[in-house]
Amino acid sequence: MPLFGNNKKMQAILILAHKDLPQVTKLALILNRRFKVYIHFDKKMVLTQADLKILDDNNIHHLSEVAVNWGSWSIGEATVRLMRLALDDPKISYIHVISGQDWITQSVDKLYERFDKDSKIYMTYEKAKDVKKSGEPIIWWQKYYFNYDQIQRRTFFGKFYHRALLLGQTLLRVNKFKKLNIDLEIYAGANWVDLPRDAATYCLNYLDNHPNLQKMLQTGCFSDEFWMQTILCNSSKFKDRIVNDHHRYIKWEKQNESYPAILDDRDLSTILEGDYFFARKLETKYSHSLINKLDQKNGN
């Protein structure tokens, strides 16, 4: 059972999970000692009643409502649903968004206390118009139309399809911003954030009151990396409270058949020496020993 003490305020951790249920469950149980934990399982995951009973017995909230597809708005949609659920509890004062492949890099008590009286937003951001990835301006990912809820972006066909969409819409001078009357500066960054209740509430209310922005995101590419950044960075109330660092250790190299890297024992010292809240990506096959060593070092 979580040990929330007498403090009426609580922090929530939102976990977006798509694989490796035993690892996700272990992470949730550790975090649940201090935080309220909410998990969204990709609708494509197979979950048994026995699996869910462990979570239910520990008062860990869980959803499985969205089929998550890489590159689509579905990741953002799952985040929005978890955030709404967490904010239904008026005692939630701070929210952390992580993936099911994250792991806590410090004591669970220390992490909780770190944010106990914090009003800052920890979120990476940059102007989308200034950034290129894989040779393409990422502003195109919101300026043009995509349908990666229907098309598998990671397949060979998906890669060809993506290039064809970019070429065709560039030639046709498609401008979704003009059509939807989007007059915001578009910002991008990671979906993994830490933010206080008022900022999370503002994000959801802004979405609800701006269907044109919702339409932009729903027809965009990698829109989970745009929605909170665009909303908060265009707000004079919140932008000055943003720290452009999400304190996640991510190794941008190929390791263990993955880019970014799937972490293992080789990364232990770097993680422990840095100012990180979480590390990612970890998978049981490669990261089992690293997870155990992190837990032992941090008393988790």
Sequence and secondary structure as in RCSB ss.txt:
>XXXX:A:sequence
MPLFGNNKKMQAILILAHKDLPQVTKLALILNRRFKVYIHFDKKMVLTQADLKILDDNNIHHLSEVAVNWGSWSI
GEATVRLMRLALDDPKISYIHVISGQDWITQSVDKLYERFDKDSKIYMTYEKAKDVKKSGEPIIWWQKYYFNYDQ
IQRRTFFGKFYHRALLLGQTLLRVNKFKKLNIDLEIYAGANWVDLPRDAATYCLNYLDNHPNLQKMLQTGCFSDE
FWMQTILCNSSKFKDRIVNDHHRYIKWEKQNESYPAILDDRDLSTILEGDYFFARKLETKYSHSLINKLDQKNGN
>XXXX:A:secstr
    TT S EEEEEEEE S HHHHHHHHHHHTTTSEEEEEE TTS   HHHHHHHHHTT EEE      TTSTHH
HHHHHHHHHHHHTSTTEEEEEEEETT EE S HHHHHHHTTT   EE   EEGGG EETTEETTHHHHS   TTT
S TTSHHHHHHHHHHHHHHHHTT  HHHHHT  S  EE  S  EEEHHHHHHHHHHHHH HHHHHHHHTSSSGGG
THHHHHHHT HHHHTTEES   EE   S BTTBSS    GGGHHHHHHS  SEE    HHHHHHHHHHHHHHHT 
